[in-house]
Amino acid sequence: MADAGPTLPTRVTNNSLKRKAIIEEEEEALDQPRKLPAVGATRPNRPLQPSRTAVNLNTSRGAGGAAVPKPLTKPKAPTLTRSTRGTSAPPTSSKPLQKPTGPSRVVAGRVASGSGSTRTTGRSSDDKRFQDLQSQLTSIEEARAADAARLASDMESERNKVAELQANHLALSRELAAAKSLELNQRRELVHFSDEIESLKKKHSMEVMDLEMDIKKRDRELREVNEDLRICRADLERERETVSSLKNTIAHQSTAHLSLTTQNHALEAQSAALQSQIDVYSRTVSDLTLKLETAQKEVEDLKKEAMESELVRRKLHNMVQELKGNIRVFCRVRPVLPSDLTTYAGSLTSSSSSASSADGGSVDFEKAKEELQANLSYPDQRDHKEIVVSSSSSSATGQERKEIYNFTFDRVFEPDSTQSEVFEEISQLAQSCIDGYNVCIFAYGQTGSGKSFTMEGGPSETSAGMIPRAVEQVFRVAEHMKSKGWEYKMEGQFLEIYNETVNDLLGKGEFDKKKHEIKHDPKTGATRVTDVEVVPLSSPSQVRSLLAIAQSRRSVAATLMNERSSRSHSVFTLRISGVNVGIDGCAGTGERCEGSLNLVDLAGSERLNVSFANGADKERVKETQSINKSLSALGDVIAALGEKGEKGGDKHIPYRNSKLTYLLQNSLSGNSKTLMVLNLSPLAAHLQESLTSLRFATKVNNTTIGTAKKQTRVS
Ligand SMILES: Nc1ncnc2c1ncn2[C@@H]1O[C@H](COP(=O)(O)OP(=O)(O)OP(=O)(O)O)[C@@H](O)[C@H]1O
């Protein structure tokens, strides 16, 4: 479109220019009337020569029915001989033909070639022919003259006609000129109008271009405006949303404002009421402050009193313990186990032996149990202090002799007694330990009598033994003692004495390799063993994991040497150190105490087997000897302590006779409290061992360490 615009006017201009030129030419032509040549004007007197034009004119007119000129007389053609060159042109002169002066070259040629007689005959015929031709020529000349006359008259009539025609032509030319002038004017007008149209078109195209550009500009503007409109609409939409959310917020806030205003009024009313109450209360408070000050003073006095009474309680507790005896003995009989039925199936009667099978019924089990167990009875059902062992034997005379052994201890636990019942009786010792006493609890008895079960117990809460229970109790008491101004720190170690060698059950070294020395501090009375793991204890659960570590260490050792746990003593020591720091700003006494709780699982106390004595198993003999040695050393120490207690003086106590007594030196002497739990097998097969253990325990039980002396009966 843009290109078409500018070219259009140019084309228009060219066309109009051409048109103008044509018109101007035509104009010029019209200005001068066409000059037609006047017929005969050039040579008017000259007679018209017959010409082709004239002939044609005559012919055409003839066709229109006008006067047709007469045809020219046709001259007779001369008969030419063969040797004569024929020609249509008449001879240029009208002179009669002259006798040729000589024969033509052809004739001469012929003559020359012919013979002499022939040449004479030919000349006479030629003359004759020449005369014929002359006569023909004359007739032609005559015909020609007649034709010329006739033509002259025809020419005259034709000239008249031409003049007439020229007049007509002139008139027509004038008409034509007028018409052309009219046409010219009209063409001029046309050109003018065309120019106008061209300029209008040009103007129009310019306007169209301007309009198109304007439209494009408007389109752009429209797009921009549309975009602006779209953005504005989006803004408007957002603003509307904001406005609506603001309206909602305002609505909520006005509701909240209303409710707050209402609340405010209510609160103001309450505040006024409370203010009056406050006034009342402030008077009460000042009264109460006075009372509180008095009460605080009283509390301070009471705390002091409590601390003093704590000291008194300790003294009294110690006195009670002493009255109970600083060395006490419990006896515990384990139940008959299903495994016993398997072990002693051979000594069962056939009727009850089926109980040893896996699917043996409970009736059979009870029967087998009856058969296997020793005759043990517990007559003291009120205080549970007695155990009676009955046995029958045949005398040399064959008489059956029935023997009854009656033993009394601080407490006897029957086979169905639980771990918690046993612990109940010894829990007071945990309190003594916290109070700064050295406590020593032994489990004594033959292999399989239940020592480990009593001391360590099983994994469940109900089967937990004395060690975890005592530790828990110590932590409980320590926690309780915080309210009385005491703070405690605890640590534990777990040792094993095997063949008079000390091993660390919590250590990492190989058993029986590392040398551990036992050292006593005479000033503090503390006992330390070199190179052993002493673990700080922060919770009772930690003790369980320590027991598990010791157990696994012993299991590994057991694979190397059978029944290691039965053949060694294990000593778990819990050391407690406390200081009285006071409570809640009330200064403590600064009193310090250090106690220890030793829980000892002794090796099996059975006597040396005869077969071993023969040296069949030297290692086992060595084990048994060292066990017996240490156990008898323990008995000796306890006996010496008893004697010292009775008689006083500087009685030598043979602590150094065994590693066990040397290790426990500070826990067996002085203000220490010792408990021996005698574990008994209920089986008849173990009766003799049980009696030996009962006698040993009675001996210990009769020993008095400290001030109180216990009354015992020995059968
Ligand atoms: N009071 C009891 N109630 C139930 N089972 C018991 C009781 N006492 C001991 N036992 C079981 O008897 C078996 C032997 O007990 P334990 O291992 O404690 O004997 P021990 O005297 O420690 O033997 P060892 O000297 O070989 O270590 C164990 O299976 C134990 O679970």
The ligand as an ORCA input file, in Angstrom:
! r2SCAN-3c Opt
* xyz 0 1
  N      15.226    -68.961     95.240
  C      15.289    -69.491     94.007
  N      14.203    -69.579     93.249
  C      14.279    -70.126     92.004
  N      15.396    -70.610     91.413
  C      16.524    -70.532     92.121
  C      16.534    -69.973     93.436
  N      17.787    -70.054     93.896
  C      18.536    -70.612     92.913
  N      17.781    -70.925     91.851
  C      18.196    -71.523     90.581
  O      19.090    -72.548     90.918
  C      20.136    -72.615     89.994
  C      21.467    -72.491     90.714
  O      21.492    -71.259     91.335
  P      22.798    -70.367     91.398
  O      23.518    -70.415     90.127
  O      22.401    -69.054     91.911
  O      23.642    -71.160     92.398
  P      25.065    -70.763     92.934
  O      25.096    -71.124     94.331
  O      25.349    -69.377     92.591
  O      25.969    -71.723     92.078
  P      27.502    -71.447     91.725
  O      28.265    -71.553     92.965
  O      27.764    -72.536     90.748
  O      27.505    -70.114     91.147
  C      19.956    -71.497     89.044
  O      19.357    -72.001     87.908
  C      19.009    -70.586     89.766
  O      18.178    -69.903     88.879
*
